[in-house]
Amino acid sequence: MPNITRRSTLVSRKSRRPPGQVPLPVPAASGGALGLLDVAPAYETGLGAMHQGDALDLLRRLPDGSVNLVVTSPPYALHFKKEYGNVTKSEYVEWLQSFAVQIRRVLTDDGSFVLNIGGSYNAGVPTRSLYHFKALIMLCDVVGFHLAQECFWYNPAKLPSPAEWVNVRRIRVKDSVEYVWWLSKTPTPKANNHNVLVEYSPDMVRLLKNGYRAKKRPSGHNITNKFVDRGGAIPSNLLERGNNESNSDYIRLCAEHEIQPHPARFPAALPEFFVKLLTDKGDLVLDPFAGSNTSGAVAEGLGRRWLAFELEQRYVENSRLRFGLVPLKA
Ligand SMILES: C[S@@+](CC[C@H](N)C(=O)[O-])C[C@H]1O[C@@H](n2cnc3c(N)ncnc32)[C@H](O)[C@@H]1O
C-alpha cells in the first residue's frame, strides 16, 4: 500500500513561477487527473497529482485505457548504483515487465509509452551490456507494444565514464547518448509533428526566400522548385538536450531550501518534446518513476492533466518545489 501523505500548502504560486512559463490553469472542480485513484495524493495542483508509493501498486489501481501518455525514466541497471538503488542487469527485464504490463493496460488505444533508458557497461570489462535491447524486445515481443520509433537523447554535457576505460586507459570514447524508446499500444498512436517543429536551417531559409532549380538528385529523388514555409522544420529523432538549463529553477529553489536536488533528473525539454508530439491539451500524462517530477511540471505548464508516482518520500516532498509548494519535512 502506498504511504498516504499530507496535503500541501499552496504558497505564492505566482511569484515562484519560472519566467516565461504560462500561468497555471484554474483548478478543475472535479475529474482532472484527480479522482482516478482511490488513494489520496501527497500533493495536487489544478491539473495533476503526485502520489508516494510503489508504482506497480499505484498502476494496478488505475482504470484501463485512462492514460494518453506514459513518459518516464526508470532506474537503469547501472554497474555503479545511484543513491535510490538500481535493479541488477540480470533481474532488470523481469522487473520492468511487471510495470510494462500495467502501463500497456492503462494506456488508451492511441496512447504512447516513452521510455528513457541508458546503456551500461558490463562489470569489470570494457564491453557494453545488452540489457536495454533485451528490455525492448521483451516490451514488444512479450508485452505487446509496437516500436513506433527509436529516439536518442544526445547529452553533450554527460561526463566521461567509466573513468577506467575512458580517462585512464583511453580505450573507449565518451558515451553521450541515451535511448528513448517510443512505444505504442497500436501501430498508429496519436502523434502530430506540427507541434514540435524546429527552426529552419540557414540553407532552408535561403531556399524559402530564393527558390530552387528543380532537378533530380543523385539519390534519384525529384526535388521540385516549390518550397512552402510550413512554420518550421520537422525535427529528427536525435534530441539534443543538455541537462542543466531546464532544471535551473528547480536547482535554485533546492539551494534556497537547502535540499539536495534529485540525482538523476532528465531535462524538462525531453518530456516536453513528447508531451507536445503525442498529446493534446486536457490529455492525461503519467510518469510512474517521477523522481523530482519533471514530467508533471512540464505537463502542467502545457495544460495537460498529469499523474506522478514516486517511491521515495524525500523526492516526493522536494518535487513540490516545481509547483511553488513548500516541501514538508519527510
Ligand atoms: C531515474 S529517476 C527519475 C528521475 C526523473 N525523470 C526526474 O527528472 O526527476 C527514477 C526514480 O524512480 C524511483 N523508483 C524506483 N523504483 C520505484 C517504484 N517501484 N515505484 C515508484 N518509483 C520508483 C526512484 O526513487 C527514482 O527517483
The ligand as a MOL file (V3000), in Angstrom:
LIG
                    3D

  0  0  0     0  0            999 V3000
M  V30 BEGIN CTAB
M  V30 COUNTS 27 29 0 0 0
M  V30 BEGIN ATOM
M  V30 1 C 15.8470 7.9960 -12.9920 0
M  V30 2 S 14.8920 8.5240 -11.6360 0 CHG=1
M  V30 3 C 13.6640 9.5280 -12.4170 0
M  V30 4 C 14.0350 10.9910 -12.4220 0
M  V30 5 C 13.0100 11.8840 -13.0700 0
M  V30 6 N 12.8950 11.6050 -14.5070 0
M  V30 7 C 13.3410 13.3550 -12.8630 0
M  V30 8 O 13.5310 14.1000 -13.8570 0
M  V30 9 O 13.4690 13.7750 -11.7160 0 CHG=-1
M  V30 10 C 13.9850 7.0780 -11.2200 0
M  V30 11 C 13.1130 7.2250 -9.9810 0
M  V30 12 O 12.3240 6.0490 -9.8310 0
M  V30 13 C 12.0760 5.8800 -8.4390 0
M  V30 14 N 11.6040 4.4850 -8.2360 0
M  V30 15 C 12.3250 3.3520 -8.1940 0
M  V30 16 N 11.5240 2.2810 -8.0230 0
M  V30 17 C 10.2470 2.7590 -7.9510 0
M  V30 18 C 8.9690 2.1500 -7.7890 0
M  V30 19 N 8.8320 0.8270 -7.6460 0
M  V30 20 N 7.8710 2.9530 -7.7750 0
M  V30 21 C 7.9870 4.3060 -7.9020 0
M  V30 22 N 9.1830 4.9270 -8.0610 0
M  V30 23 C 10.2970 4.1660 -8.0890 0
M  V30 24 C 13.4140 6.2080 -7.8050 0
M  V30 25 O 13.2680 6.5470 -6.4260 0
M  V30 26 C 13.8750 7.3960 -8.6620 0
M  V30 27 O 13.5240 8.6290 -8.0720 0
M  V30 END ATOM
M  V30 BEGIN BOND
M  V30 1 1 1 2
M  V30 2 1 2 3
M  V30 3 1 2 10
M  V30 4 1 3 4
M  V30 5 1 4 5
M  V30 6 1 5 6
M  V30 7 1 5 7
M  V30 8 2 7 8
M  V30 9 1 7 9
M  V30 10 1 10 11
M  V30 11 1 11 12
M  V30 12 1 11 26
M  V30 13 1 12 13
M  V30 14 1 13 14
M  V30 15 1 13 24
M  V30 16 1 14 15
M  V30 17 1 14 23
M  V30 18 2 15 16
M  V30 19 1 16 17
M  V30 20 1 17 18
M  V30 21 2 17 23
M  V30 22 1 18 19
M  V30 23 2 18 20
M  V30 24 1 20 21
M  V30 25 2 21 22
M  V30 26 1 22 23
M  V30 27 1 24 25
M  V30 28 1 24 26
M  V30 29 1 26 27
M  V30 END BOND
M  V30 END CTAB
M  END
